Amino acid sequence: MAGGVGSRFWPVSRTTYPKQFLDVLGTGKTLIQNTFDRFKKILPVENIFILTNESYFDLVKEQLPELTDNQIIGEPIMRNTAPCIAYGCYKIKQLNADAIVVVAPSDHLILETDNFINTINKALNNAETNNCLITLGIKPSRPDTGYGYIQYGDSTLAENLHKVKTFTEKPSLEIAQSFLASGDFLWNSGIFIWNVNAIITAFDLYLSDMSDIFRDGEALYNSANEKEFIQNAFQRCPNISIDYGIMEKAENVYVMPSEFGWSDLGTWASVYDLAEKDYVGNAVINSEKVMMYNSSNCMVNLPGDKLVILNGLHDFIIVESNNTLMICPKDQEQAVKQVVSDVKQKYGTKYI
């Protein structure tokens, strides 16, 4: 899935060039390129499909030249993850009626590739032999309020595959601390594995109107008439996530506790946490000429040819792109989405 706009990474991430197409960590590859490289080690390239906004088709093509045009699936409008997944799974089912599917965001960081590959392969094997919806849960290392949580019980379908009890969206700090202390909560990674028939059955049960919309196109998928059908189909779909629409309601949802160095890279602070830092905690990314005086625990991401001098700044995020400079205390970065909304209201889309 590569259709998001990454507004919390503004001003570097923009509507026309969002987060998944950026090298936010300065590794030499963009997030979607790293995700693609991981999955190439699990399955053939011809079995990888990118679901994205149709306006990003050329960006995907440019960054992933190994893909054919048929593997880049364009959504006409943003309608959250449930319509995106329904479209992808109905299209794949037309190609392979018994396909086992992995659904993964394109903009996450995974540091331990071998562990990730082993986890995905185990989940694929379980999805092939069981009528279940599997999600990967990350063992939490801190009471983070920016992640969703999954609670699991003692009931298991297979080794390390636990029946889900509850889903909780981003909790307060106190609740997150209690989750961590209980020992039976995991971070929700947003990575799913299932048999294509199991997920379509779940759409029939819990999002039947949406399922009817995409079932109407069964004879049109992977044909010249698919695009026209999808233009109309997405207009009729509600804006709803797969978590809220299906995963929180279905009876056959299981979670696999996992550890593979995961981060959803949802905020600038998460990038700072992962970046290389100097002896006073400053992280400089994609910037070549930075001089700091009496400054600590800052994250700097500015154009490489710009000379930057910081004096007396502590715990700040300093980023510049698209003729926009943002200087923000790290503990107030959750306000970035509101800032983007305010900028759009005052100046239009020029800076967005």
Disulfide bonds with the S-S distance in Angstrom:
none
